[in-house]
């Protein structure tokens, strides 16, 4: 196991050879196989990658689960769902990192010994949590993550324990001061400094505010009270003085001055020319180029963490004209945050992205494009969100807190770390899903033998040449809703062959007066009444016995189509 000093030396040497973002998928594997796996799971940074203590690149891919940040002071959903079952289901489905929003207020209450038994836990559904305080519930969750091979990213989501606290633009509010913010982070870091289940700290969720708003967060090299760069740098240094092995994530802000403007400039010039670049809360990292976070000997623990959303959250200007992955990359993502990764400055972890599917074609196009960028660049990510009660995005779970939204999960799945047909844990000893898991492997097993296909653009084994398929598949139709003049249907495609399939095609003929108005999770083409749906980029590869779904909205009278399916 590397000492901290040796780790720094390794990081400095490795940073020079990390110019190609996909290099580690072509080279990592056998070179570390002969070495013993690290005893601990702490992570650090080399260039734009995150690696373990042996220098093996890792991919942090997960989701968010909120509630500890809110007035309930505990995970939402525990009012009906079982903590163990929800946690296990995440691990079984490939979530290797859970971002847990919390409030500074709750951390300070824990620090003062004021943790209370929460009212938001149904002890009939969670008998093991009977009598436990909010802190003890959090510790029980950490223990489950340890058991199932998952890691945790703690995120100060708001100053106060408030369901709408994230709307406040800065890290102080009411009686919660900036010094309180620092002390809360120091306390929680010290409490868990020997627990490598808690591997990362996201300092503050979405600092934001436009230039004409007060308070608002800015980014420069001053020590002003509202300078997020200074506060983040100070908090990071105080955390790393206690635990130099934990990753520290720094989010962006909302607005940043254009060339020639300053933080004292008005929002616009007299001719209405904007003086500021505006984007998503927490999504503006333009200031890193001129004013990077400086952590000295602990620089190799720094990760930048933007947020990005689609038009159903807010109809940004770039959604009000034609766009695609290329235009979003050039016009929005690269100048705001992707340049940090592409330049090798530091890794990126997209802490929030996600939303509803099937309601706005632009939303679906944006989410697929960002997912594809994440996979292409191997950007770390935590999808927003597990909770079905997220009003503007929905969740990976449906309202019963048990059933997964298969359509949304199918979109996310390619952006979850997979190797040799299994999901990869960030724990060297424990496979993702726990002992005996059939869906996951440990980090040591990932690097214990074999290499990834050279030039692979995705960790999924589907990018390598699969066995010759038999070409057999079935298509099963289900009408999910209907109304006057229209209906919604879902088609399940199942590979009934004996080998993996690379692609599939479904066809049917619409009856007179019926047409497909919109479709998701597939590529639609029509010729008169004939309908052809081919797989989307993310759901064409199906293992033998595996299935996927696509959905559509139909216009006209509801009808049950006779669908034929072919695979190749």
JOHUQUI-V930655 format. One record per residue. N is the residue number from 1. RES is the residue in one letter. PHI is phi in degrees with one decimal (none if undefined). D_CENTER is the distance of its C-alpha to the mean C-alpha in Angstrom with 1 decimal. Layout:
n	res	phi	d_center
N	RES	PHI	D_CENTER
N	RES	PHI	D_CENTER
This chain:
n	res	phi	d_center
1	X	none	29.2
2	X	-73.0	28.9
3	X	-75.8	30.1
4	X	-59.7	28.3
5	X	-63.3	31.0
6	X	-64.9	30.6
7	X	-62.6	26.9
8	X	-61.2	27.4
9	X	-63.4	30.0
10	X	-62.9	27.8
11	X	-62.7	25.0
12	X	-64.5	27.6
13	X	-72.0	29.1
14	X	-75.0	26.0
15	X	-59.7	24.6
16	X	-72.3	27.5
17	X	-112.5	26.7
18	X	-110.1	23.0
19	X	-69.5	23.7
20	X	-89.7	22.3
21	X	-65.2	18.5
22	X	-101.7	19.1
23	X	-57.4	21.9
24	X	-69.2	20.5
25	X	-74.3	20.0
26	X	-92.0	23.6
27	X	-114.9	25.1
28	X	-71.5	23.3
29	X	148.5	24.8
30	X	-79.8	28.5
31	X	-64.3	29.1
32	X	-100.3	27.6
33	X	-64.8	28.8
34	X	-77.9	32.1
35	X	-84.0	30.8
36	X	-67.0	30.1
37	X	-65.5	26.5
38	X	-56.7	25.6
39	X	-75.0	26.6
40	X	-114.8	23.6
41	X	-108.7	19.9
42	X	-63.6	19.5
43	X	-123.0	17.6
44	X	-148.7	18.6
45	X	-113.5	18.4
46	X	-131.0	20.6
47	X	60.3	20.5
48	X	-103.3	17.0
49	X	-114.8	16.1
50	X	-107.8	15.2
51	X	-131.4	17.9
52	X	-86.2	19.5
53	X	-70.5	23.0
54	X	-96.0	24.7
55	X	88.5	22.9
56	X	-76.4	20.9
57	X	-64.4	17.7
58	X	-126.0	14.5
59	X	-128.6	11.0
60	X	-85.1	8.3
61	X	-135.7	5.9
62	X	-159.3	5.1
63	X	-149.3	5.0
64	X	-106.4	7.3
65	X	-138.7	11.0
66	X	-97.8	13.3
67	X	146.1	17.1
68	X	-63.8	18.3
69	X	-79.3	18.0
70	X	-93.2	20.3
71	X	-63.1	24.0
72	X	-69.7	23.7
73	X	60.9	22.4
74	X	-159.7	20.7
75	X	-49.2	17.9
76	X	-67.7	18.5
77	X	101.4	19.7
78	X	-70.3	21.9
79	X	-71.4	24.7
80	X	-143.9	24.9
81	X	-94.7	22.4
82	X	-92.3	22.9
83	X	-57.3	20.6
84	X	-64.5	21.3
85	X	-64.6	20.8
86	X	-65.4	17.4
87	X	-63.0	16.2
88	X	-63.4	18.0
89	X	-65.4	16.6
90	X	-64.1	13.0
91	X	-63.4	14.3
92	X	-63.4	16.5
93	X	-97.5	13.9
94	X	98.4	12.0
95	X	-78.2	9.4
96	X	-101.7	10.4
97	X	-146.0	8.6
98	X	-117.0	8.7
99	X	-86.6	8.3
100	X	-113.2	11.7
101	X	-66.4	13.2
102	X	-147.0	16.9
103	X	-112.9	19.9
104	X	-59.3	22.3
105	X	-58.0	25.0
106	X	-67.4	24.0
107	X	-60.4	23.6
108	X	-68.8	27.1
109	X	-63.7	28.4
110	X	-60.4	27.3
111	X	-58.5	28.9
112	X	-86.0	32.1
113	X	74.0	32.3
114	X	-108.2	31.8
115	X	-63.6	29.1
116	X	-112.6	30.2
117	X	-75.6	30.0
118	X	-77.7	27.6
119	X	-83.5	29.0
120	X	-88.4	25.7
121	X	-113.0	26.0
122	X	-82.7	28.0
123	X	-76.6	30.0
124	X	-70.7	31.4
125	X	-79.2	28.0
126	X	-130.0	27.2
127	X	-60.1	30.6
128	X	-70.9	29.1
129	X	-102.0	27.9
130	X	-57.2	31.3
131	X	78.2	32.4
132	X	-80.2	29.3
133	X	-78.1	28.3
134	X	-58.5	24.8
135	X	-65.5	24.6
136	X	-69.5	25.9
137	X	-66.6	23.3
138	X	-61.1	20.5
139	X	-64.4	22.5
140	X	-65.0	22.8
141	X	-64.8	19.1
142	X	-58.2	18.9
143	X	-63.8	21.7
144	X	-67.0	20.1
145	X	-61.3	17.0
146	X	-61.8	19.7
147	X	-68.2	21.5
148	X	-103.8	18.7
149	X	79.8	17.3
150	X	-100.5	14.0
151	X	-117.2	13.2
152	X	-125.1	12.3
153	X	-115.4	11.0
154	X	-91.1	13.4
155	X	-128.4	13.0
156	X	-74.5	16.2
157	X	-87.3	15.4
158	X	-159.8	19.0
159	X	-70.9	22.5
160	X	-102.9	24.0
161	X	-74.8	23.1
162	X	-153.0	22.8
163	X	-60.6	20.9
164	X	-111.3	21.1
165	X	-62.4	20.9
166	X	-67.7	17.8
167	X	-74.2	20.3
168	X	-70.8	22.4
169	X	-77.4	21.8
170	X	-128.2	22.6
171	X	-90.4	22.4
172	X	-115.6	25.9
173	X	-169.5	27.5
174	X	56.5	30.8
175	X	-84.7	31.8
176	X	-86.2	28.5
177	X	-99.0	29.3
178	X	-62.2	27.5
179	X	-65.2	29.4
180	X	-58.9	28.2
181	X	-58.0	24.6
182	X	-61.7	25.5
183	X	-67.1	27.3
184	X	-62.6	24.7
185	X	-64.7	22.3
186	X	-64.1	25.3
187	X	-65.1	26.2
188	X	-68.8	22.9
189	X	-64.2	22.6
190	X	-64.6	26.2
191	X	-62.3	25.8
192	X	-113.5	23.1
193	X	-65.6	24.1
194	X	-102.3	25.3
195	X	-109.2	22.4
196	X	-80.9	19.9
197	X	-75.5	17.6
198	X	-92.5	16.4
199	X	-97.1	15.4
200	X	-152.0	13.8
201	X	-125.5	14.6
202	X	-93.2	12.8
203	X	-60.4	16.2
204	X	-156.6	16.0
205	X	-71.8	13.8
206	X	45.9	14.8
207	X	-58.1	18.3
208	X	-158.3	20.1
209	X	124.2	23.4
210	X	-78.2	25.6
211	X	-57.5	28.7
212	X	-88.3	31.1
213	X	-100.2	29.2
214	X	-142.0	30.0
215	X	-78.5	28.3
216	X	-150.2	25.7
217	X	-95.8	23.7
218	X	-119.8	24.9
219	X	-140.1	24.3
220	X	-157.2	27.4
221	X	-102.2	29.4
222	X	-82.3	31.4
223	X	-110.0	31.4
224	X	-60.8	31.5
225	X	-60.9	30.2
226	X	-99.0	27.6
227	X	-85.6	26.4
228	X	-62.8	22.7
229	X	-59.2	23.0
230	X	-66.2	25.9
231	X	-66.5	24.5
232	X	-62.7	21.2
233	X	-63.5	23.4
234	X	-66.0	25.7
235	X	-61.0	23.2
236	X	-61.5	21.6
237	X	-64.2	25.1
238	X	-70.2	26.2
239	X	-65.3	23.2
240	X	-72.5	23.9
241	X	-67.2	27.6
242	X	-92.3	26.9
243	X	-135.6	24.4
244	X	-74.2	24.2
245	X	-103.5	21.8
246	X	-85.4	18.7
247	X	-75.4	15.9
248	X	-119.3	16.0
249	X	-104.1	13.3
250	X	-121.1	15.0
251	X	-84.8	13.7
252	X	-84.9	15.9
253	X	-120.3	18.4
254	X	-106.4	19.5
255	X	-118.2	22.8
256	X	-146.7	24.5
257	X	-62.7	28.2
258	X	-74.1	29.2
259	X	-53.1	31.8
260	X	92.4	35.0
261	X	-99.0	33.5
262	X	-129.9	33.0
263	X	-68.7	31.4
264	X	-93.0	34.8
265	X	-69.9	34.9
266	X	-69.3	34.8
267	X	-57.9	32.0
268	X	-136.2	34.2
269	X	-78.8	37.5
270	X	-56.1	40.6
271	X	-86.2	40.0
272	X	72.5	36.6
273	X	-71.4	34.8
274	X	-64.3	31.5
275	X	-98.1	31.4
276	X	-135.3	27.6
277	X	-83.7	24.4
278	X	-117.3	22.3
279	X	-149.3	18.7
280	X	-63.0	15.8
281	X	-54.7	16.0
282	X	77.0	14.4
283	X	-100.3	13.9
284	X	-105.1	17.3
285	X	-111.0	17.6
286	X	-59.9	21.0
287	X	-66.6	22.8
288	X	-61.4	21.5
289	X	-62.0	24.0
290	X	-96.4	26.9
291	X	-135.7	25.9
292	X	-70.5	23.4
293	X	-65.9	22.5
294	X	-115.9	25.2
295	X	-118.2	25.0
296	X	60.9	28.0
297	X	-64.0	28.0
298	X	-100.2	24.5
299	X	-59.3	23.0
300	X	-81.9	21.3
301	X	-116.0	19.0
302	X	-95.2	17.4
303	X	-130.3	13.9
304	X	-90.6	13.3
305	X	-139.9	10.2
306	X	-80.9	10.6
307	X	-117.9	9.4
308	X	-150.4	10.4
309	X	-137.5	11.7
310	X	-104.2	14.4
311	X	-67.8	18.1
312	X	-73.6	18.0
313	X	-87.7	16.5
314	X	-159.7	19.0
315	X	-83.4	21.2
316	X	-62.4	20.9
317	X	-55.4	23.9
318	X	-72.3	22.1
319	X	-90.3	21.6
320	X	-92.2	25.3
321	X	-143.1	26.5
322	X	-60.0	25.8
323	X	-147.9	22.6
324	X	-152.0	20.7
325	X	-59.0	18.2
326	X	-65.2	20.9
327	X	-70.2	21.9
328	X	-62.7	18.5
329	X	-63.8	18.0
330	X	-74.1	21.5
331	X	-92.9	21.8
332	X	-120.4	18.6
333	X	-70.1	15.8
334	X	-63.8	18.2
335	X	-68.4	20.4
336	X	-84.6	17.8
337	X	-157.9	15.4
338	X	-64.9	15.3
339	X	-59.3	18.8
340	X	-63.0	17.6
341	X	-72.9	16.1
342	X	-63.6	18.9
343	X	-83.2	21.6
344	X	76.2	20.5
345	X	-64.2	20.4
346	X	-167.0	17.3
347	X	-73.9	13.8
348	X	-116.7	10.9
349	X	-124.3	7.4
350	X	-76.4	5.8
351	X	-72.3	5.3
352	X	-144.4	5.7
353	X	-162.8	6.4
354	X	144.9	8.3
355	X	147.9	11.8
356	X	-84.7	15.0
357	X	-111.5	16.5
358	X	79.1	20.2
359	X	-109.8	21.3
360	X	-151.3	21.3
361	X	-55.7	21.5
362	X	-66.1	20.1
363	X	-60.8	16.9
364	X	-63.6	16.6
365	X	-64.4	17.5
366	X	-60.8	15.0
367	X	-65.7	12.0
368	X	-67.0	13.6
369	X	-63.4	14.3
370	X	-68.4	11.0
371	X	-58.1	9.7
372	X	-65.5	13.0
373	X	-63.9	12.6
374	X	-57.6	9.4
375	X	-67.9	11.6
376	X	-61.0	14.7
377	X	-92.4	13.9
378	X	57.4	11.8
379	X	-76.3	9.3
380	X	-73.4	6.9
381	X	-159.1	3.2
382	X	-128.6	1.7
383	X	-68.4	3.2
384	X	-100.4	6.4
385	X	-163.5	8.3
386	X	-73.1	10.5
387	X	-64.8	13.5
388	X	-72.1	15.9
389	X	-91.6	17.6
390	X	-82.4	15.2
391	X	-60.1	17.9
392	X	-95.0	16.5
393	X	-129.2	13.5
394	X	67.1	14.6
395	X	-134.0	12.5
396	X	-69.9	11.8
397	X	-95.5	15.1
398	X	-84.2	18.3
399	X	-62.8	20.7
400	X	-81.6	22.3
401	X	62.4	19.3
402	X	-129.0	20.0
403	X	-83.9	19.7
404	X	-84.2	16.5
405	X	-75.4	16.2
406	X	-65.9	16.9
407	X	-64.7	16.6
408	X	-70.3	13.0
409	X	-63.8	12.2
410	X	-61.9	14.3
411	X	-68.7	12.3
412	X	-73.3	9.0
413	X	-52.3	11.1
414	X	-61.8	12.0
415	X	-95.0	8.6
416	X	-105.3	9.1
417	X	-66.2	11.6
418	X	-131.5	15.0
419	X	-151.3	18.5
420	X	52.3	21.9
421	X	81.3	20.7
422	X	-131.9	18.7
423	X	-79.7	15.3
424	X	-103.3	15.3
425	X	-79.5	15.2
426	X	-96.9	14.9
427	X	-103.2	18.3
428	X	-70.2	21.4
429	X	-101.7	23.5
430	X	-105.2	21.6
431	X	-67.8	20.1
432	X	-65.3	16.9
433	X	109.0	18.5
434	X	94.0	21.4
435	X	-55.7	24.9
436	X	79.9	26.1
437	X	-60.1	22.8
438	X	-99.4	23.4
439	X	-110.4	19.8
440	X	-129.6	18.6
441	X	-135.3	20.0
442	X	-82.8	20.1
443	X	-66.6	19.4
444	X	-63.7	23.2
445	X	-66.7	23.7
446	X	-59.5	21.3
447	X	-102.8	23.5
448	X	-87.6	26.7
449	X	170.1	27.9
450	X	84.1	27.4
451	X	-127.4	25.6
452	X	-79.2	23.1
453	X	-58.7	24.8
454	X	-58.9	25.8
455	X	77.5	23.9
456	X	-59.6	21.2
457	X	-94.4	18.6
458	X	-152.9	16.2
459	X	-71.9	16.0
460	X	-71.4	17.1
461	X	-63.7	20.8
462	X	-66.6	21.3
463	X	-83.0	21.7
464	X	-86.9	24.8
465	X	-71.2	28.1
466	X	-83.5	28.2
467	X	-60.1	31.4
468	X	-64.7	33.7
469	X	-80.0	32.7
470	X	-84.5	35.4
471	X	79.3	34.0
472	X	-100.1	34.2
473	X	-154.8	31.9
474	X	-123.9	32.3
475	X	-125.3	31.1
476	X	-116.3	31.2
477	X	-98.4	31.3
478	X	-139.2	30.5
479	X	-81.1	31.2
480	X	-98.9	28.7
481	X	-166.9	30.5
482	X	-153.1	33.5
483	X	-152.5	35.2
484	X	-63.0	38.3
485	X	90.5	37.9
486	X	-169.5	34.6
487	X	-161.3	32.4
488	X	-125.7	29.0
489	X	-129.6	28.7
490	X	-132.2	26.3
491	X	-118.5	27.3
492	X	-99.7	26.2
493	X	-99.8	26.8
494	X	-123.2	27.7
495	X	-78.6	28.7
496	X	-96.7	32.1
497	X	-81.2	33.1
498	X	-102.7	33.5
499	X	-140.9	31.1
500	X	-66.7	27.8
501	X	-110.8	27.8
502	X	-92.3	26.3
503	X	-156.8	26.6
504	X	-145.5	28.1
505	X	-140.2	30.1
506	X	-116.1	31.2
507	X	-136.0	34.3
508	X	-160.3	36.4
509	X	-116.4	39.1
510	X	-74.2	38.7
511	X	-69.0	41.8
512	X	-55.7	43.7
513	X	88.1	42.2
514	X	-116.6	38.6
515	X	-146.9	35.8
516	X	-93.1	32.0
517	X	-84.1	30.7
518	X	-157.1	27.0
519	X	-150.3	24.8
520	X	-133.4	21.2
521	X	64.8	19.7
522	X	-167.1	22.9
523	X	-114.1	25.2
524	X	-95.5	28.3
525	X	-141.2	31.8
526	X	-134.0	35.1
527	X	-143.2	38.8
528	X	64.1	40.9
529	X	-89.8	40.1
530	X	-80.3	38.5
531	X	-117.3	34.7
532	X	-127.6	32.6
533	X	-123.9	28.9
534	X	-104.2	27.3
535	X	-60.2	23.9
536	X	-77.7	20.9
537	X	-62.5	19.5
538	X	-92.9	16.7
539	X	-130.2	19.1
540	X	-79.9	22.4
541	X	-79.2	22.4
542	X	-129.5	23.5
543	X	-67.4	24.9
544	X	-55.7	28.3
545	X	86.0	28.0
546	X	-82.7	24.4
547	X	-141.6	23.7
548	X	-145.3	21.5
549	X	-133.4	22.2
550	X	-132.8	22.7
551	X	-130.5	24.0
552	X	-154.2	26.4
553	X	-106.7	28.4
554	X	-104.6	32.1
555	X	-104.6	35.0
556	X	102.1	38.3
557	X	-67.7	39.6
558	X	-64.2	37.2
559	X	-144.4	38.2
560	X	-100.5	37.1
561	X	-73.2	36.8
562	X	-94.5	38.0
563	X	-106.2	35.2
564	X	-106.0	35.8
565	X	-133.8	33.2
566	X	-134.7	33.4
567	X	-126.7	31.2
568	X	-143.3	31.6
